[in-house]
Amino acid sequence: MNSDPDPLVTFDGVSLGYGEFTVLRGIDLRVMPGQVVAMMGGSGSGKTTLLRAVTGQLAAQQGSIHVFGQDMSRLDGEPLRAVRQRMGVLFQAGALFTDLNVFENVAFPLREHTHISEQQILERVLEKLQAVGLRHAAHLRISEISGGMARRVALARAIVLEPELILYDEPFAGLDPISLGITAQLIRTMTDQLGCASILITHDVAESFSIADQVYLIGLGRLMAHGTPKELSASQDEYLQQFLQGRPDGPIGFHYPLTPAFERWLASRRAA
């Protein structure tokens, strides 16, 4: 009897884009329960496009996307909402409500999506704030805490419903070295404690490699490499080494690619 868990997220031959412009082609990936998976690539490589596909905001141009075993192309309305409720999302800017204090920010999903009592909300929120080291900051306003603390509040809010899948959009952006290290270890700890899966959309090599089980590197419109941090660090692939070492010269070009949309725009401007 096969007792191996099923993937929480599966991409099979997926192409993604906007209108006639394809951003990524032929993407295959698997995200298993308990894993921290880093989706890495340079600015404009398509990392956030991948995130939008996982949440059902963007349909695949080709291939299939399954989340929790369900074909995302067949979901709409209530079934899609039900799938999204099984996810937690940590947005790049935090997206905290500045007119609410720390406690009420974390409590917000519980009030929106559950019918538990106020006492249960109190205990659940304080438990999650304790997990991110901010139990004693519950009464503070968002304007009274630092950027790193705000990121931890956002993490507490993302996990308060104890999701099966947590999506992090550039979780390390703009953090000082100490806050960055704290955030990375919290992501690893929360994944282990909840038994969920975590997907990081990031270009931060050092912190991601320190906590990730699997890394997917995208660039030039496709999946360039996939493996454990150790495997990728040992690779001699030119693109991979350019990215990991931050080399200015290599396979990655400086210019944005030519598209039919640009050519039509330019022709219309010249004809005006």
HELIX and SHEET records of a PDB file:
HELIX    1   1 LYS A   47  VAL A   54  1                                   8    
HELIX    2   2 MET A   72  ARG A   74  5                                   3    
HELIX    3   3 GLY A   77  ARG A   84  1                                   8    
HELIX    4   4 VAL A  102  HIS A  113  1                                  12    
HELIX    5   5 GLU A  118  ALA A  131  1                                  14    
HELIX    6   6 ARG A  135  ALA A  137  5                                   3    
HELIX    7   7 ILE A  142  GLU A  144  5                                   3    
HELIX    8   8 GLY A  147  ILE A  159  1                                  13    
HELIX    9   9 PRO A  177  LEU A  194  1                                  18    
HELIX   10  10 VAL A  205  ILE A  211  1                                   7    
HELIX   11  11 PRO A  229  ALA A  234  1                                   6    
HELIX   12  12 GLU A  238  GLN A  245  1                                   8    
HELIX   13  13 PRO A  260  ALA A  271  1                                  12    
SHEET    1   A 4 PHE A  21  VAL A  31  0                                        
SHEET    2   A 4 VAL A   9  TYR A  18 -1                                        
SHEET    3   A 4 GLN A  62  VAL A  67 -1                                        
SHEET    4   A 4 GLN A  70  ASP A  71 -1                                        
SHEET    1   B 6 MET A  87  LEU A  90  0                                        
SHEET    2   B 6 LEU A 165  ASP A 169  1                                        
SHEET    3   B 6 ALA A 197  THR A 202  1                                        
SHEET    4   B 6 VAL A  36  MET A  40  1                                        
SHEET    5   B 6 GLN A 214  GLY A 219  1                                        
SHEET    6   B 6 ARG A 222  GLY A 227 -1                                        
END                                                                             
